[in-house]
C-alpha cells in the first residue's frame, strides 16, 4: 500500500479529491503554518538525498566529477552573475520553470516502467516507446501552457513571485499556432496513451497494471489536465485545476513529487536497514538539503553587508534565483544518477573505478574528509532549526499579534525573526498595516521602509500610497502608485487609484489612459468601469465632443 500512496501518487490523488470537494476553502491550511513545515520536511531532504548520492562517498564524487565539480561550478557562477544581471537571472529562472515539469514527468515514467518490470510484464519496445511518448506529450502540453503568447492555460509555477526583477521569458507562441499545437498534442496524447493501455491489457491483468496506471493518472492530474482544464474553463476558476488556485494546487504537486523521490531514494539508500538506518539517512538528507538552500543566500548576504558587492537583487529576488539554481543543479545531478548508468556517453562522463578486495568482493568506498562532511551537516542542521524557529515565531507570535491588534507584540516577533535571519518584507508590511489601522502613521512609515529594504514589492508601494493619502501627501501617493505599477503593470488597485488621482487633479486624459488599462485587466469591476466613463465624459467635455458609445 505504501508503494501506491508514496511512490505512485495515490496520496496526491486523495488530496486532489479533497481539493475538489472543499474548493478554495482548503487553502486555509496555509494559515496553520503547515505549508512551510511540509515543504521543509519533504522538499528539503529530497534535494539532500541527491547530494548524498553524489557527494557523500569519495568514489561517487570521483565518478561524477564532471557534474559534481565542473557543471556545479557553472550553475552557481551563473546564479551569482544573475544577481547582478537581471537578464541572466531571468534566463536561469526560465530554464528552471521549463525544465521542472520534465523532471517530474521523467520520474513518473521511470517509476511506472519499474513497476511493470517488477510485476514481470513483457514490455516490448513498442509499448515502451508508446508509454514514453505519452509522458513526453503530457510534458509538451505544459510547455505550451507556459510559453503561449497569451499566457493562457497558466502553469502554476511560472509566477513564483510578483514585482521582482526577474521574469519568465516566454517564447510567445502566437495564438493561432498555439491553438493548433495544443489541440493536436492533446489528441495525440490521448491516442498514444490508449494504444499503450490496450497493448498492456493484453499482457497483464488490471491488478498487475494498477501501480503503473496510478502513475499515469498522477501524470494526468499534474500536467495533462491542468492546462486543458484552464484552457476550457473546466471545474471553474476556484477548483483545484482553476487559475485562481493553480499556485496552491501546485504546492501539492510538488509535495507529491518530493515524497515520491524520497520514497525511492530511501529504498535504494537504506533498503537493508531498519527504521534507525532510514531515520539517519533522512536526517542527513534534511541537513544536506538545508545546506544547499541556505549557504548561497548567506554568502551573498555577507558580501553585501561587507560593502564589497551588491546588485539589484534583494530579498525574494535572491530567494527565487536560489530556487532556480538549486533545482537546476538537482535536475542535472539526478539525470546523471538515473539516466547515465550505461552507454557510451556514460563511459565518457562517469568514471567508475573498481577496487576489489583480496577475495574478489568490492570494498565499501571510504567517505573521506569526515570533518568537511560534519561541517556541512552542522551548517545544515542550524539552517533547519532556523527555519523551524521562524515558522513558530511567525505563526505562534507574529500572526496572533496581528489578529489581536497588539503592535508591541508584533514588533517583538519581528525582532526575533530578524535575530533568526528570517524577517521578510511581508512581515514588515503587515505590521506597518497594523500601525496604519491604529493611525500611528510615523511607525507605519518606518515599517514600510524596512519592507522596501528587503523587497520593492508593488504591495508595499500600495501601502505607502495609502499612508501618503491619509497624511494629505497626494504627490507622494501618486509616485508610490507609479512605483507599484513599475513592478506589476497590471496591479488593479494601483491603476484604479492612480486614475482617480488624475481625475481629482483635473487631468482626464491621463486618467483615461490608466483607467482603460484597468478596465482591460478587470472588465467586470463596476467601480473601474464607472470611473472610466467619468474620465471619458470629462475628456469629451474638454474637446467639445461626446464619448464614443461603441467603446467598451
Steps between C-alpha positions, in 0.01 A plus 500: 500500500787738577623453142166624366465789747860626499653373177209507258332822602187353657558737793484795262186354346334500841606862553358585158163350594497704821586812298207433266258445789627790711562756229714800588424461872777244538751781451433583864755225574763760418384706800598219733866519404486151352614593149852619597539198730390261226743664257781480753456132579427376147654741251825576683610138560405405145777735378732372770449137397650575159790687658575202725494265203759705312716659769496277808735226376842573353451249220175668394654846510777378273260316271272803457780760507380663176161566660601531866775756437506660158134521403415591860750787480338623179148492649598701806713741298194574285296539820734768639518672162119502488484691830668793323361452147118467494506360146726212609287442810182494291661249264594277796145527636355413157722193467392382845127547440516339156711205615306436821196322347732276298687400816168405661379320187823306456479375858139389452592315181801328655304376801210386280742294291663362815166371630421334166830315507467417870166328421666296224301662221642468150572862400575484131696781332176622342321518835796674657510759221125564524510534876800731483332705228193550719709655776690715250173623346359576844810709568451666160154623602653669802773661290234645273317629807817668626615651172174593330494857374192590706607309807183295485479169682733640765742255653493552875872536557572769241438787740680415823491866599383833362663836478859374493776565252482153341229371270413200288629550146211348306552380146175674419353242263236692297138414572396327174804272497465446875138383463592254226797363695303479823204310355721283280734409783206421728346272239823312434551465876160333545553265203852404611392429855203295382720293269747426780215403733346259249833326436576471872155360583566217253808401701401558862202520734364837620630417848856462374467826307354695794826666626602615151144607420497708818817674385343572162201653680735700722674634190160600362405687817838671517558604140240387245171608655605835657581681173199341327270587790623859522478544124138380481391622844426159651416478872476880525757762594515395865532124456835322540556527126372857477727797449425665835626203702767379260799602712352345813416178314853484363632498856335158538643388166849595618438325830385186318817505291734549796330226703530270200869588463571439869314168482721366222832649620444372854433155359828495310704663778366302796306204364688253723475715812228546753325810626818629661699485176220667305467769765873570485486526122204741521679718758812520283292578191313774687826658618660478153191651337491784752869565434456542125203734551652717772869544420465690165266753665731531800808561284319760291364671812845517659654640180232771481531594867876516460454763232700306241208397283132572463295484184136584433377166640374517858273294724264277300702571183791313655269226629346440159839477333623260769195283429585503130868411556430232763242333278709512182793355693267231635366420151853462362624277780183293500528448125860386537406252773196340338550547126875469442564159650575327170605582147780680326408844632511366856844348441630844400332707773507255792821345628451166671785353697468146628702427813477127565597349832732200530206261480359675195208678674467874459632715782263755656623839380635738759314819576812711525532841669266427794573845641363670189193277498442576867521873431244469221262307723551748784425802279201318354369412847528864614323616184222245558454615860491862382221421254302313767555788743381754242187297432409485867579868564299607198199275568522493879583866570474733202172388347312482834631850583375631167159342552467645850631842401795485742759716326758462776484118488526513120815712529652248744424220252671699223809542718515124555458428129782746426722329757431164336569654159155429356328838514330558166347802323147368547552487877592869519221601264238318707621663822504834319140442396409440864669825602314678220165363621582639843585839339862477615622631168860565597548141614320370191738694277798348679372146453431567132856627453630181660282299261636687196858438612431128469290505184349779292162337454191652344302418815731705721483797264120476513517514878732805481258671262211435738703648786597805293137569407389469861772750591392742227805443277344417164817568302673228702200272453512543122869422495440187709224380264737552206765294679246224564411491130868493405521168689161364394345685204168319551459584871134591491490703826794715389343557157163593648636732769741671259213557255289658775796718600532637147126568495523691828785706355301588193707293256237272341721403204754342733220346704344354185822325400544340841134406548476341154789277604321425827180407314696267274646328808170481692211541252242381756596756766211747496685767700774501239245514215314790664822695551599433139170646382560809713843544341354463150228751579750756623726450199194544278399816686848645448506425129137597448408151375297218650671179611479217247208274611648206309811483722489241779 
